[in-house]
Amino acid sequence: MMSSSSEAFARVASALVADHDLTGVLADLLSDARSAMSAGAIGLLVRQGPDHLELLTASSHDAEQLELFQIQERTGPCIEAVTSGSPVWESGVERLRNRWPEVGSAIEAAGYVEVHAYPLRWRERHIGAMNVFFSQPPENREALPVLGQAFADMATLVILHPEELAAREIVERTERALAGRTIIEQAKGVLAYQEELTTDAAYDALRARASQEGLTLTAMAHRVVDEASNAPRH
């Protein structure tokens, strides 16, 4: 599973840095996700306005029909994942029918016994969801949430990735990246001095602080440098 998913992500990354066809890349991604997760079918819904969803793509006709039915009924795993911004899953035909009576029955009729849905997340927005249908209970169920969300996140990047950047935009992005590197180097120096750490240990400490505080690495570096600059001198 790990090898196939790594190869899938590598193929997507290669496509995104070249001239690519959005529909084709998504079709390949869903095919790879289906294989990596040993799923029966996968579908993608996306938001078109605050209260409207559209089918973007699906790996099979069954999945396409199930996605459209969820849109029609305004309920189902994909709808919940888009609305809540959290992964959704249910297993067993009886539980499927109890949770989503009409949609669950349709999922069962299509031959699926388990379903997962992962939100397509962009910053604080939920732009859609990826529905994964299983014909039989999956093995390695514990690993699927991380893998499924990774494929959903990759689908988000594919959808939102700009097909072209102006030369000035490229320069601005690289300038921001370089500015981030500069402040991170400064923060490493501060921590190395304050806590008597090696440069590598200071970098690890900076990353750990950022994770604990829920900040980006650059934001944490700015905080460390600002606090050192404002500290009283003895």
C-alpha positions in Angstrom: 0.0 0.0 0.0 2.8 2.4 1.0 4.7 1.9 -2.3 1.7 2.3 -4.5 0.6 5.5 -2.7 4.1 7.0 -2.9 4.2 6.3 -6.6 0.8 7.9 -7.0 1.9 11.1 -5.2 5.1 11.2 -7.2 3.0 11.0 -10.5 0.8 13.8 -9.4 3.7 16.0 -8.3 5.4 15.4 -11.7 2.1 16.3 -13.5 1.6 19.5 -11.6 5.0 21.0 -12.4 4.4 20.3 -16.1 1.6 21.4 -18.5 -1.2 19.1 -17.4 -4.9 18.3 -18.0 -6.9 18.7 -14.8 -9.5 16.0 -15.6 -6.8 13.5 -16.7 -4.7 14.0 -13.5 -7.8 13.6 -11.3 -8.8 10.5 -13.1 -5.4 9.0 -12.6 -5.3 10.1 -9.0 -8.7 8.4 -8.2 -7.5 5.2 -10.0 -4.4 5.2 -7.9 -6.3 5.9 -4.7 -8.7 3.1 -5.4 -5.8 0.7 -5.9 -3.9 1.9 -2.8 -6.9 1.6 -0.6 -8.3 -1.6 -2.1 -11.6 0.2 -2.7 -14.4 -0.6 -5.1 -14.9 2.9 -6.4 -14.2 6.6 -5.6 -16.1 9.8 -6.4 -15.4 13.5 -5.9 -17.9 16.2 -5.1 -17.0 19.9 -5.2 -18.8 23.1 -4.0 -20.3 25.4 -6.5 -21.4 28.3 -4.3 -22.3 28.0 -0.6 -25.2 25.6 -0.9 -24.6 23.8 -4.2 -22.5 20.7 -4.9 -21.5 19.2 -8.2 -20.0 15.9 -9.2 -16.5 16.5 -10.4 -15.3 13.0 -11.3 -15.8 9.3 -10.4 -14.0 6.1 -11.0 -17.1 4.2 -12.1 -20.7 4.6 -13.2 -21.9 3.3 -9.8 -19.9 5.8 -7.9 -21.1 8.6 -10.2 -24.8 7.7 -9.6 -24.2 7.4 -5.8 -22.6 10.9 -5.7 -25.4 12.4 -7.8 -28.0 10.7 -5.5 -26.4 12.2 -2.4 -26.6 15.7 -4.0 -30.2 15.1 -4.8 -31.1 13.9 -1.3 -28.8 16.4 0.4 -27.5 13.7 2.7 -24.9 11.0 2.8 -21.2 10.5 3.7 -19.9 13.0 1.1 -22.4 15.7 2.2 -21.4 15.2 5.8 -17.7 15.4 5.1 -18.2 18.7 3.1 -20.4 20.2 5.8 -18.4 19.2 8.8 -14.9 19.4 7.3 -14.1 16.1 9.1 -13.7 12.5 7.8 -16.8 10.3 7.8 -17.1 6.5 7.7 -19.6 3.8 8.2 -19.4 0.0 7.9 -22.1 -2.6 7.5 -25.2 -2.5 5.4 -27.5 -2.1 8.4 -25.6 0.8 9.9 -25.5 2.4 6.4 -29.3 2.2 6.1 -29.8 3.5 9.7 -27.5 6.5 9.2 -28.6 7.5 5.7 -31.9 5.5 5.0 -32.2 6.3 1.3 -28.6 6.8 0.4 -27.5 3.9 2.6 -29.9 1.6 0.8 -28.6 2.8 -2.6 -25.0 2.2 -1.4 -26.0 -1.4 -0.4 -27.8 -1.9 -3.7 -24.7 -1.0 -5.6 -22.8 -3.7 -3.8 -20.9 -1.7 -1.2 -20.6 -2.6 2.5 -18.4 0.3 3.8 -18.0 3.9 2.9 -15.5 6.6 3.8 -15.6 10.3 2.9 -12.7 12.8 3.3 -13.1 16.5 3.0 -11.2 18.5 0.4 -9.7 21.2 2.7 -8.1 24.5 1.6 -7.0 26.6 4.6 -10.2 27.1 6.5 -12.5 26.2 3.6 -14.0 22.9 2.7 -14.3 22.8 -1.1 -15.6 19.3 -1.6 -15.2 15.7 -0.5 -13.8 12.4 -1.7 -16.1 9.4 -1.3 -14.5 5.9 -1.1 -16.7 2.9 -1.5 -15.7 -0.7 -0.4 -17.1 -3.9 -1.8 -15.8 -5.8 1.3 -14.5 -4.7 4.7 -11.0 -3.3 4.1 -7.8 -4.6 5.6 -5.5 -2.3 7.5 -8.5 -0.1 8.4 -6.4 1.7 10.9 -4.1 3.1 8.2 -6.9 4.2 5.8 -7.9 7.5 7.5 -4.4 9.0 7.0 -4.1 7.6 3.5 -7.6 8.6 2.5 -7.1 12.2 3.7 -3.7 12.4 2.0 -5.4 11.5 -1.4 -8.1 14.0 -0.7 -5.6 16.7 0.1 -3.7 15.8 -3.1 -6.9 16.1 -5.1 -7.4 19.6 -3.5 -4.0 20.6 -4.7 -4.7 19.3 -8.2 -8.0 21.3 -8.4 -6.6 24.5 -7.0 -3.1 24.4 -8.6 -2.7 27.3 -11.0 -2.0 26.2 -14.6 0.3 29.2 -15.1 2.1 31.8 -13.0 3.4 35.1 -14.3 7.1 35.6 -14.0 6.5 38.3 -11.3 4.4 35.9 -9.3 7.2 33.3 -9.4 9.7 35.9 -8.2 7.3 37.0 -5.3 6.9 33.4 -4.2 10.6 32.7 -4.1 11.2 36.0 -2.3 8.7 35.0 0.4 10.4 31.6 0.7 13.8 33.2 1.0 12.5 35.7 3.6 11.2 32.7 5.6 14.5 31.0 5.4 16.3 34.1 6.8 14.0 34.5 9.8 14.3 30.7 10.5 18.1 31.0 10.5 17.9 33.9 12.9 15.6 32.0 15.3 17.9 28.9 15.2 20.7 31.2 16.3 18.6 32.6 19.1 17.6 29.2 20.4 21.2 27.8 20.0 22.5 30.7 22.1 19.7 30.7 24.7 19.5 27.0 25.3 23.1 26.1 24.5 22.1 23.8 21.6 23.7 22.8 18.4 22.3 24.4 15.3 20.6 21.1 14.3 19.1 20.7 17.8 17.9 24.3 17.7 16.1 23.7 14.4 14.4 20.6 15.9 13.4 22.6 18.9 12.0 25.4 16.7 9.9 22.8 14.7 8.7 21.2 18.0 7.6 24.6 19.3 5.8 25.4 16.1 3.9 22.1 16.3 3.0 22.5 20.0 1.7 26.1 19.4 -0.1 25.3 16.2 1.9 27.8 14.2 3.8 27.7 10.9 7.5 27.3 11.2 8.0 30.9 9.9 5.5 32.3 12.4 7.2 30.5 15.3 10.6 31.8 14.1 9.3 35.4 14.1 8.0 34.9 17.6 11.3 33.6 18.9 13.2 36.5 17.3 10.7 39.1 18.4 10.8 37.8 22.0 14.6 37.8 22.0 14.6 41.4 20.6 12.2 42.6 23.3 13.8 40.8 26.2 15.3 43.2 28.8 19.1 43.4 28.7 21.1 42.8 31.8 
